[in-house]
Amino acid sequence: LWGNTEVNISGGTIQGSVYAGGGGTTQYYTTSTTDVMRDKYLTVATVYGNTNLTITGNPSIIGNIFGGGAGVNATGAVGTDTEFLNIAKVYGNTNVTIDADDDWTFTGNIYGGGAKGAVEGNTNVTILGGIINGNVFGAGQGEEGHPDKAKVTGTSNVTIGE
């Protein structure tokens, strides 16, 4: 995606995680070095812009909240194409703002970055309302043995309260 994403949630029920970025896949990946689409398959779900996620009201979310995208598991060693470092990557800033009702309770985790998706910019998490019974992370959720999967190149900022 060339541009910004805007995800606004104010109510309802979500039976899964919420991502402000793209959802990656390796379905189209090929090991062929002559396939002209090979590089495109290595950048599936990449956002070349900022991601913005705003939660207000009293929604029910049964999962985690991510400012970035949903990457994929590596199938190869660190430094190889099949580490899939650019799938669901955000080349910009991620912004998560939660200004929910004061009695809103969330039991998942909140990440400024992505799930196995890096951010080439800053991550910003602002929580102004609600009760968080999970963890709050400025960066993303990584993958064991692959330290760059949730890498944030810029600054991670977490603000709780006004």
C-alpha positions in Angstrom: 0.0 0.0 0.0 1.3 3.4 -1.0 -0.3 5.7 1.5 -1.7 5.8 5.0 -4.1 3.4 6.7 -6.9 4.5 9.0 -8.6 2.0 11.2 -11.3 3.3 13.6 -13.1 1.0 16.0 -15.9 2.4 18.3 -18.0 -0.7 19.2 -18.9 -4.2 18.2 -17.1 -7.4 18.8 -13.8 -8.6 17.1 -12.9 -12.2 17.6 -9.2 -11.9 16.8 -6.4 -9.4 16.8 -6.5 -5.9 15.3 -3.8 -4.7 12.9 -3.4 -1.2 11.5 -1.1 -2.6 8.8 -1.2 -5.4 6.2 -1.7 -9.1 6.6 1.3 -11.1 5.2 1.5 -14.4 3.4 4.1 -16.6 1.8 1.6 -18.3 -0.5 3.1 -16.7 -3.6 6.8 -16.9 -2.6 9.0 -18.6 -5.1 12.6 -19.7 -4.9 13.1 -19.1 -8.6 15.7 -16.4 -9.2 14.3 -15.8 -12.7 10.7 -15.0 -11.6 10.2 -11.3 -12.2 7.7 -11.1 -9.4 10.1 -12.7 -6.8 10.9 -9.3 -5.1 7.2 -8.4 -5.0 6.4 -11.6 -3.2 9.0 -10.7 -0.5 7.2 -7.4 0.2 3.6 -8.6 0.5 1.4 -6.4 2.8 4.0 -3.7 3.1 2.8 -0.2 3.9 4.7 2.8 2.5 3.1 5.4 4.7 1.8 5.7 8.3 -0.7 3.4 10.0 -3.3 4.9 12.3 -5.5 2.9 14.7 -8.1 4.6 16.9 -10.2 2.8 19.4 -13.1 4.7 21.2 -16.3 3.6 22.9 -16.6 0.2 24.4 -15.7 -2.5 21.7 -15.1 -6.1 22.6 -11.7 -7.3 21.2 -10.7 -10.9 21.8 -7.0 -10.8 20.7 -4.1 -8.3 20.6 -3.8 -4.8 19.2 -1.0 -4.0 16.8 -0.1 -0.6 15.2 1.7 -2.4 12.4 1.0 -5.5 10.2 0.9 -9.2 10.6 4.1 -10.8 9.3 4.9 -14.4 8.8 7.2 -17.0 10.4 10.7 -17.3 9.0 11.5 -20.5 7.2 15.1 -19.8 6.7 18.1 -18.5 8.6 18.8 -14.9 9.7 19.9 -12.8 6.7 18.2 -15.0 4.0 15.2 -14.1 1.8 13.2 -16.7 3.7 13.5 -14.8 6.9 10.7 -12.6 5.3 11.8 -9.3 7.0 9.9 -7.1 4.5 6.5 -8.8 4.7 4.0 -6.6 6.6 6.7 -4.0 7.2 5.7 -0.3 7.7 7.8 2.4 6.1 6.4 5.2 8.2 5.1 5.8 11.7 2.6 3.6 13.5 0.0 5.4 15.7 -2.3 3.6 18.2 -4.7 5.8 20.1 -7.1 4.3 22.7 -9.6 6.7 24.1 -12.2 4.2 25.1 -14.9 4.5 27.8 -13.4 4.5 31.3 -15.1 1.2 32.1 -13.8 -0.5 28.9 -11.7 -3.5 29.8 -9.1 -5.1 27.5 -7.3 -8.3 28.4 -4.9 -8.6 25.4 -1.6 -7.0 24.7 -1.0 -3.7 22.9 1.9 -3.3 20.5 3.0 -0.2 18.8 4.6 -2.2 16.0 3.6 -5.3 14.1 3.4 -9.0 14.7 6.7 -10.2 13.1 6.5 -7.0 11.0 9.2 -4.3 11.4 8.6 -0.5 11.4 11.0 1.9 9.6 9.8 4.8 11.6 8.5 5.7 15.0 5.8 3.8 17.0 3.3 5.8 19.1 0.9 4.3 21.6 -1.4 6.6 23.5 -3.9 5.3 26.0 -6.3 7.8 27.4 -9.1 5.6 28.7 -10.1 2.1 29.6 -8.6 -0.6 31.8 -5.8 -2.6 30.2 -5.3 -6.1 31.8 -2.5 -7.0 29.4 0.9 -5.7 28.5 1.7 -2.6 26.6 4.8 -2.6 24.3 6.2 0.3 22.2 7.7 -2.1 19.6 6.3 -5.2 18.0 5.9 -8.9 18.7 9.0 -10.7 17.5 10.0 -14.2 16.6 12.5 -16.2 18.5 15.9 -16.4 16.7 15.0 -13.6 14.3 15.7 -10.3 16.2 14.8 -8.0 13.3 11.2 -9.3 12.8 9.8 -6.7 15.2 12.5 -4.1 14.8 11.6 -0.4 15.2 14.2 1.9 13.4 12.8 5.1 15.0 11.7 5.8 18.6 9.0 3.9 20.5 6.7 6.2 22.4 4.1 5.1 25.0 1.9 7.6 26.7 -0.7 6.5 29.3 -3.0 9.2 30.7 -3.6 12.7 29.5 
